[in-house]
Amino acid sequence: MPHHVTDRPPVHALLADGTTVCIRSVVAGDHDQLEGLYEEMSPENLRLRFFAASHRSAHLAADRACAPARSGYRALLAETQGRVVGLAEYDTGDEKDAAEVSIAVADGLHHRGVGTLLVEHLVSAARAEGIRAFEADALSENHAVLKLFADLGLRTTRRFEGPEVRCTIALDQSDTYLTAVEERGRAADVASLEPLLRPKVVAVIGAGRKPGSVGRAILHQLHAGRYTGRLFAVNPAAHAILGVPSYSSVGALPRTPDLAVLAVPAAAIPDTAEECGKAGVRALLVVTAGLHADQAQALLAACRSYGMRLVGPNCLGISNADPELSLDATFAAGHPRPGTAGVAVQSGGVGIALLDGLSRLGIGVSSFASLGDKFDVSGNDMLQWWESDGRTGLALLHLESFGNPRAFSRTARRVTRRMPLLTVDAGRTDAGRRAAASHTAAAATSTMTRGALFTQAGITATRSIGELLETAALLHSQPLPAGSRVAIITNAGGAGVLAADACAEAGLSLPTPTPALIDDLLAVLPDGAAVGNPVDATAAVTEEQLTDCLDRITRYGGVDAVLVALVPTAVAAATGDDLVRALTRAPCRRSKPIVAVRLEQGLTVELLPAAEDATIPSYAEPQAAARALAHAAHRAAWLARPAGTVPDLDGVETERARTVVETYLAAHPDGGWLDPRTCADLLACYGIPQIPWAWAETEDDAVLAADRLRGFDGRVVMKAHWPGLVHKSRQHAVHLDLRGDSQVRAAYRDLETRFAGQMTGVVLQPLAARGTELFAGVVQDEVFGPLVLFGLGGTATEVLADHAARLAPLTDHDVHDLITSPRCAPLLFGAHGNGPVDLGELEQLLLRLSRMAADLPQLAETDFNPVLATPGGVTVLDARIRLAPCRPQDPYLRRLR
């Protein structure tokens, strides 16, 4: 593949200590600064860099980096507040797939991650140019650079040659490398959030002297909430507000704030942010709404220039309920109760509802962030904070948009192994709408894409704030069930029926008790009890009898959870029995989750105090309890399954595929649907099986092609083709079951006549054997990346829309889920006595399709319909691919939004 030195836009990223640097390509105007970078180095560092302490080397190095762009060479620099602090470069020389790499970091900035960050960006650029390895010479005593290479997470080999070491670094993007990058990013991210979420000094800018302003409300919350750090107000017209010292400007403050809260008019935001940056503020919370584009750009530019993290604008605020800090920088009505739930939302109204609900349940909050317009700090940042803060045991997100879903997905997969992560699937604009189209882009809805992200990352996705709190109550208070088998106990038959319906609708199973369990339960329950599932203990059941019944069922190995549906009765009231108390006794029951349903309960969900400081969730409706149990069962199943891996595939020719794509886009700069030949070439690069076919542009050529393709029964299929043809069947552009030359000629003439001026030729294929017709495809989502769809194919796909979706690259588990999720899945496993299809080949097809989509960001849409699946194999009968110009982006490269 040819090397192309393409310009990359500047990006900002975090160093190990949480400070910000800009990574950008070197330009000619950087010469003096680069020369100064080397001239300011100590003689020892110069010797380690150039193997000799010569300032002449500095001039030559700057000349090389600032020379006109040339093939195979790239130089990236790191700068902070206009000062160049590092340089990394590679040069392929006469090589095609290897490059010499070198790194220089300013004195005083070593061990802060400058060199590692530059090399990560250089690795990403090199991969995009087809470079497979970096090579570097270093003195054996240069321990810093040798450690940098060793710690990258890439395969590195060393060869000692006297006092020098020759290092070779393979640039494979393995999971080991991504994990190493993630860990460095997580540490840097958490460090950068310290001034925001654990500030020692806070200043509120824009707090008014009179009640009614947002700034004054936040100042009141901080002061009344007993924030333990230093608190100041900035208002030139006041010396004190609400008893808090006030100063005329940020620069006049006696101590530099870690966090500045900006509650000034939108027009004043850019200048205020600039003032904060110059004063050394490390983080901004901007609650102001209504910034226009120029104001927003200026705000973010100030944050990037001075290395300030930013929450907002247009947000409710942030809080850290750690009693040692008591930071409540919000304008919510009350203070959040300290607890273990981390909460991040974009909507302030949703944030208030969650804070109130969590406080009411007694779960409380560890830290809270209303992200607002999310210019900088995102849900991904908050996940990494909660993962590291030592206090959070439950994470709740309400996100209306995703900045980098693939990076978010990797972070979420890691975090959800440690704590439940719940979200509301907000913005379901496509809910209930069937995808009445047979091509991939039309079938892929935003709801489906988000669902794939949540499923693969192990995120518990609910449909409302109420359902989120109901599920959080269960996950906070009860152990996870081992499966989805539920036993129902009730003192009222009608309540038991409602609970049974709710469990079945939620996908839970109600196993029939064994004869031994039935005898055991009848021995403790009152006469007239019905021992099935539900167990109707009758209105005559006493507290002691219910306790015994519950003990026996929880010890029974045939159920994973217990739902107890109770209604108040005069019988219990007359005897003084408290049936609810029966649920909260006997701590041995905590090995399985127990939930209560009390139909008379006023609140949707409560947490009942139980033995040993435990709690039991109680719901007002059986549907809420069943939904929460189903979510818990899904989480348990996700945790029980090992993390999937992306399998290695043989016979993949990625470089040849990229050449095919580049060649097509060079001739078609705006992209388009590939012709059959190019489409087949691309599929061949990934070993995707196609039925034999031939191309014909004349009637005589069609006859000759048909003669070559006729199978054992001599029948062929003819399909018209022209660029952009989507629905061949709908256009009646297909002739099936053609026998003999005369039928082939007649079919060709018919297509030629009806599609005159459009048709560029025909595709001929042998008539395929009978089998199950499937659909497989890919669509490149601008935000989420490649999405793989699978389901029932043929013309039925338009009507039934029986599709499942997962984000690429697919793991072995993803492929299994993709195959088993559609409603048509039983057909693949031999339903109706037809025998199972070749599942191994079907998995291979989906994995190869996923690999093609991951390799080629220009692949806008791929559509295999139908895919013929039989016990003997899997074959693509019709394939369409659309390419679009796309600048490759590395979704895992460390950079700020």
C-alpha positions, -999 to 999 in steps of 0.1 A, spaced: 0 0 0 14 34 -8 24 58 20 6 91 21 16 118 46 -17 134 53 -22 163 76 -39 155 109 -58 181 128 -44 192 162 -59 173 192 -56 178 229 -48 150 253 -40 144 289 -6 137 304 -1 113 333 -5 141 358 -38 153 343 -24 183 326 -33 190 289 -10 191 259 -18 197 222 -5 171 197 -1 184 162 19 180 130 51 200 128 50 230 104 79 251 90 72 279 116 81 256 144 118 256 135 131 280 161 110 264 189 122 229 180 158 240 178 153 256 213 138 223 226 172 207 219 194 236 228 178 238 263 185 201 269 213 192 293 245 178 277 236 144 291 201 143 276 216 155 243 241 127 244 213 102 250 193 116 222 220 120 195 247 97 210 268 129 212 265 162 230 265 186 200 243 216 196 249 213 158 226 182 161 198 205 174 199 226 143 200 196 119 171 179 138 149 210 135 158 213 98 147 177 93 114 180 112 105 213 94 114 203 59 87 201 32 64 171 36 77 139 20 64 104 16 71 81 45 81 108 70 60 123 98 68 145 128 44 153 157 50 177 185 35 183 219 30 218 231 15 234 261 4 271 262 24 277 230 56 260 242 69 229 224 77 203 250 82 171 229 88 158 194 83 123 179 91 114 143 93 84 120 109 79 86 105 48 64 135 57 42 137 30 16 115 6 36 78 0 28 64 -13 60 90 -3 87 101 31 100 129 45 122 114 63 152 129 89 175 116 109 205 127 140 223 112 155 255 120 188 271 141 188 302 119 190 333 90 172 317 103 136 318 82 110 335 49 128 328 39 108 298 48 133 270 69 108 251 45 79 255 15 100 243 35 112 213 44 77 204 8 65 207 -2 92 182 27 83 160 17 46 161 -19 55 150 -6 76 121 19 49 110 -8 22 110 -30 44 88 0 46 63 4 8 63 36 8 84 39 -25 104 69 -18 127 90 9 143 127 5 148 149 26 170 185 27 182 192 37 218 221 37 241 218 8 265 220 33 294 190 53 282 167 35 306 139 60 301 134 54 264 139 17 267 112 16 294 89 37 273 91 12 244 87 -18 268 56 -3 285 37 6 253 19 -27 253 33 -36 218 55 -65 210 91 -53 214 123 -71 207 158 -59 216 192 -66 200 223 -54 217 251 -41 195 279 -29 218 268 1 238 236 4 216 203 -14 216 183 -20 185 146 -20 193 119 -34 170 83 -26 179 55 -44 161 25 -21 155 -3 -47 157 -34 -33 174 -38 -61 199 -61 -61 229 -30 -59 250 -20 -26 235 -56 -12 238 -57 -22 274 -23 -5 281 -36 27 264 -68 25 283 -50 22 316 -27 51 309 -58 71 298 -77 62 329 -49 73 352 -46 106 334 -83 111 333 -88 105 370 -59 129 378 -74 156 356 -108 153 374 -93 158 409 -96 196 408 -132 192 395 -145 166 419 -121 170 449 -113 207 449 -96 222 478 -106 258 468 -138 268 450 -148 302 436 -184 310 424 -182 337 398 -215 355 392 -232 350 426 -256 379 430 -262 399 461 -300 394 459 -319 361 459 -329 347 426 -297 342 407 -283 307 398 -249 317 410 -262 327 444 -282 295 447 -250 274 440 -230 295 465 -258 289 491 -257 251 484 -219 250 489 -220 271 520 -251 255 536 -239 220 526 -207 226 548 -182 223 520 -149 216 539 -126 234 515 -120 272 510 -150 290 494 -150 324 477 -174 345 457 -163 367 428 -185 399 425 -170 433 422 -200 449 439 -198 429 472 -173 421 499 -193 392 512 -223 372 500 -242 348 523 -213 351 547 -188 340 520 -159 364 512 -163 381 479 -135 396 456 -136 418 426 -119 393 402 -104 359 400 -69 374 401 -77 392 434 -85 359 452 -62 351 481 -58 315 468 -61 301 433 -93 281 429 -90 245 418 -126 248 406 -144 279 393 -182 279 389 -192 303 361 -228 317 365 -223 348 344 -242 359 313 -233 340 281 -216 370 266 -192 372 295 -182 335 295 -153 336 271 -135 364 289 -142 349 323 -128 315 312 -97 332 298 -93 351 332 -96 318 351 -70 301 328 -45 329 333 -50 327 371 -42 290 371 -77 276 377 -77 238 369 -114 231 363 -146 250 353 -182 243 359 -203 265 335 -240 265 344 -248 293 319 -270 283 290 -276 299 256 -240 303 243 -238 309 206 -212 291 184 -185 317 188 -189 319 225 -188 281 228 -157 279 207 -139 305 227 -149 288 260 -135 254 248 -104 271 234 -96 287 267 -101 254 285 -77 236 261 -52 264 261 -48 265 299 -55 228 305 -88 233 324 -114 205 325 -149 216 319 -184 205 329 -212 221 310 -223 246 298 -260 246 304 -260 222 334 -273 218 369 -239 214 385 -218 188 402 -215 173 437 -193 150 457 -211 137 487 -181 124 505 -186 136 541 -149 146 542 -156 171 513 -194 178 512 -192 195 478 -226 205 465 -221 228 436 -257 225 422 -288 245 423 -310 215 432 -335 221 460 -319 198 485 -285 183 493 -278 147 479 -276 121 506 -241 105 508 -241 70 495 -227 47 468 -244 56 435 -225 76 409 -248 96 387 -241 114 354 -269 130 334 -272 155 306 -306 168 316 -308 187 349 -344 177 354 -335 141 352 -306 147 376 -330 162 402 -353 132 399 -325 107 403 -310 126 433 -344 127 450 -351 91 442 -317 78 454 -319 98 486 -355 86 493 -344 50 488 -314 55 512 -290 45 485 -275 80 483 -249 94 460 -211 92 458 -207 118 432 -230 135 407 -224 154 374 -249 172 353 -230 172 320 -253 196 301 -240 203 266 -210 181 273 -183 202 258 -156 183 276 -163 160 306 -184 130 295 -200 99 308 -168 81 299 -148 104 323 -173 98 351 -171 60 346 -134 61 351 -137 83 381 -162 60 398 -140 30 390 -112 46 409 -128 66 438 -132 37 462 -168 47 472 -190 40 442 -208 7 439 -235 15 414 -233 37 383 -263 55 368 -262 73 334 -287 93 315 -270 102 282 -287 117 252 -256 115 230 -223 96 228 -190 113 218 -169 82 213 -191 51 217 -163 26 209 -141 40 237 -171 43 259 -179 6 252 -145 -6 262 -146 14 294 -181 3 302 -172 -34 297 -144 -30 322 -164 -11 348 -195 -33 346 -174 -62 357 -169 -43 390 -203 -26 395 -237 -24 379 -240 3 353 -276 14 346 -289 38 320 -321 50 305 -323 43 268 -332 80 260 -343 94 227 -360 62 213 -373 81 183 -375 48 163 -393 28 190 -420 6 175 -411 15 139 -404 -14 116 -376 -11 92 -397 -16 60 -366 -17 37 -343 -45 27 -310 -26 28 -288 -23 58 -289 15 63 -327 15 64 -329 -14 87 -304 0 112 -323 23 136 -307 45 164 -326 24 189 -310 -8 175 -275 8 175 -278 19 211 -292 -15 221 -262 -32 206 -238 -9 225 -256 -15 258 -259 -53 253 -222 -58 243 -210 -36 272 -231 -53 298 -250 -21 305 -285 -25 321 -307 -4 299 -341 6 313 -369 25 295 -377 51 322 -364 69 352 -388 49 374 -376 16 360 -340 28 365 -347 34 402 -366 2 406 -337 -18 392 -311 2 412 -330 -7 444 -327 -44 437 -291 -43 425 -281 -22 455 -298 -44 481 -299 -80 470 -275 -106 456 -277 -114 419 -299 -144 410 -281 -174 395 -307 -176 367 -342 -166 357 -363 -191 377 -386 -173 401 -409 -187 429 -439 -166 438 -455 -167 473 -487 -148 480 -515 -145 505 -540 -136 478 -546 -157 447 -553 -127 425 -521 -110 434 -502 -142 426 -518 -144 391 -508 -108 385 -472 -116 396 -471 -147 374 -482 -128 344 -456 -101 351 -428 -126 354 -437 -144 322 -439 -111 303 -405 -101 316 -389 -134 303 -387 -151 337 -396 -187 342 -419 -202 370 -407 -238 376 -432 -262 391 -421 -273 426 -410 -309 431 -432 -334 451 -408 -332 479 -410 -294 481 -448 -295 479 -449 -319 509 -425 -297 528 -446 -266 522 -479 -282 529 -465 -292 563 -460 -256 574 -488 -237 555 -525 -235 567 -552 -258 554 -564 -248 520 -530 -236 507 -523 -242 470 -487 -253 466 -478 -247 430 -461 -217 415 -474 -193 426 -477 -206 462 -511 -194 475 -506 -194 513 -541 -180 517 -553 -151 538 -550 -173 569 -512 -175 568 -494 -163 599 -462 -145 601 -444 -176 614 -459 -198 587 -449 -174 560 -414 -173 574 -411 -211 574 -425 -212 538 -400 -186 527 -371 -204 544 -379 -237 526 -383 -221 492 -351 -201 494 -332 -233 503 -347 -251 473 -322 -254 445 -348 -252 417 -353 -214 419 -330 -185 417 -352 -157 432 -383 -153 453 -411 -128 447 -435 -123 477 -468 -106 468 -487 -95 499 -520 -77 505 -532 -64 539 -560 -85 554 -582 -82 584 -571 -117 595 -535 -107 599 -545 -75 616 -567 -94 641 -539 -117 651 -512 -91 652 -492 -108 625 -469 -87 604 -464 -106 571 -439 -80 559 -417 -87 589 -415 -123 577 -395 -111 547 -369 -93 568 -360 -122 591 -335 -151 588 -303 -137 573 -295 -171 557 -319 -162 529 -295 -136 515 -280 -161 491 -309 -155 468 -327 -122 460 -360 -117 476 -384 -89 464 -417 -79 478 -449 -67 460 -474 -47 482 -503 -36 460 -513 -10 486 -479 6 487 -480 43 479 -445 47 464 -434 28 433 -404 12 452 -392 13 487 -363 -4 506 -375 -23 537 -351 -25 566 -340 -61 572 -317 -81 595 -280 -73 597 -285 -38 581 -298 -53 549 -327 -41 529 -354 -57 507 -369 -39 478 -407 -36 479 -427 -27 448 -462 -13 443 -467 -33 411 -456 -69 402 -445 -56 367 -419 -34 384 -406 -63 405 -404 -86 375 -386 -61 354 -360 -55 381 -355 -93 386 -351 -97 348 -325 -70 347 -306 -87 376 -308 -121 358 -294 -106 326 -266 -90 345 -257 -122 363 -257 -141 329 -234 -114 314 -210 -116 344 -209 -154 343 -198 -154 307 -161 -148 301 -151 -117 281 -153 -125 244 -123 -124 220 -121 -113 184 -110 -145 166 -80 -146 142 -91 -152 106 -70 -169 79 -70 -158 43 -76 -121 50 -58 -97 26 -64 -63 43 -38 -44 22 -52 -57 -10 -87 -47 1 -75 -12 10 -60 -9 -25 -94 -19 -40 -111 7 -20 -86 35 -28 -86 26 -65 -124 29 -66 -126 61 -47 -99 77 -68 -121 71 -98 -153 80 -79 -144 107 -54 -180 109 -41 -183 72 -36 -211 49 -48 -223 14 -51 -196 -10 -64 -200 -28 -97 -203 -67 -94 -166 -72 -103 -152 -48 -77 -177 -61 -51 -165 -97 -58 -129 -86 -55 -135 -71 -21 -153 -101 -8 -125 -124 -20 -101 -103 1 -119 -115 32 -127 -151 21 -165 -145 19 -181 -172 -2 -201 -162 -32 -221 -183 -56 -204 -186 -90 -214 -158 -113 -207 -142 -146 -211 -107 -161 -226 -101 -195 -232 -69 -214 -248 -84 -246 -273 -111 -253 -247 -134 -269 -224 -130 -239 -253 -139 -216 -259 -171 -235 -222 -181 -233 -221 -173 -196 -252 -193 -189 -237 -223 -207 -206 -221 -184 -227 -217 -152 -255 -242 -157 -255 -267 -128 -267 -303 -127 -302 -293 -137 -292 -266 -162 -312 -237 -147 -298 -202 -142 -308 -168 -128 -304 -135 -145 -302 -102 -126 -301 -67 -141 -275 -43 -129 -270 -6 -129 -253 17 -104 -276 24 -74 -301 -4 -80 -313 -14 -45 -344 -35 -48 -340 -59 -77 -371 -79 -68 -392 -48 -63 -381 -35 -97 -388 -69 -113 -352 -69 -124 -347 -107 -118 -355 -137 -140 -354 -171 -122 -354 -207 -135 -341 -200 -170 -336 -232 -191 -319 -233 -225 -305 -206 -247 -339 -193 -259 -351 -185 -224 -318 -167 -216 -321 -146 -247 -357 -138 -240 -349 -127 -204 -320 -106 -216 -342 -88 -242 -369 -82 -216 -345 -66 -192 -328 -46 -219 -361 -33 -231 -376 -23 -198 -345 -8 -184 -331 9 -215 -308 37 -207 -302 24 -172 -290 -12 -173 -252 -16 -177 -252 -53 -179 -266 -85 -162 -253 -110 -136 -259 -146 -143 -258 -173 -116 -267 -210 -114 -300 -215 -97 -292 -221 -60 -303 -251 -40 -331 -248 -15 -322 -236 20 -328 -209 46 -325 -174 32 -308 -150 56 -297 -113 56 -263 -100 67 -251 -65 64 -230 -36 78 -237 1 81 -211 27 92 -227 49 118 -210 83 120 -209 81 158 -210 44 167 -188 30 139 -196 -2 120 -228 -20 130 -233 -56 118 -269 -67 112 -282 -102 108 -316 -119 104 -342 -134 81 -335 -126 44 -351 -127 10 -382 -105 4 -395 -114 39 -369 -91 54 -389 -61 43 -420 -72 60 -408 -89 91 -377 -68 100 -364 -98 119 -329 -84 126 -304 -83 154 -274 -60 155 -240 -58 172 -212 -33 169 -180 -44 151 -155 -58 157 -175 -89 167 -162 -112 194 -170 -149 194 -197 -142 220 -212 -114 198 -215 -137 168 -233 -163 189 -257 -137 202 -262 -123 167 -272 -157 154 -295 -167 183 -312 -133 188 -336 -130 157 -369 -147 158 -359 -169 129 -331 -185 150 -349 -218 155 -348 -223 117 -310 -223 119 -310 -250 145 -331 -275 127 -367 -266 136 -394 -284 116 -371 -313 109 -350 -296 83 -317 -302 100 -294 -274 113 -275 -252 89 -237 -250 89 -234 -228 120 -196 -228 118 -197 -213 83 -224 -188 93 -202 -176 122 -172 -173 98 -193 -152 74 -203 -128 101 -168 -126 115 -153 -119 81 -180 -93 74 -172 -76 107 -135 -77 99 -141 -61 66 -161 -33 82 -135 -27 109 -107 -26 84 -124 -3 59 -140 29 73 -149 39 37 -173 9 37 -206 29 41 -230 0 36 -228 -37 29 -258 -58 20 -258 -96 17 -294 -106 8 -300 -134 4 -274 -155 21 -283 -191 15 -277 -213 46 -279 -251 43 -264 -280 63 -237 -282 37 -225 -245 38 -233 -208 36 -231 -188 4 -238 -152 -5 -263 -151 -34 -265 -113 -38 -240 -88 -25 -240 -50 -27 -214 -26 -12 -214 11 -11 -182 31 -5 -180 67 7 -150 89 12 -140 88 49 -110 100 68 -99 70 90 -101 78 127 -86 57 155 -115 55 180 -91 44 208 -65 71 204 -62 92 235 -76 127 230 -100 150 245 -134 158 229 
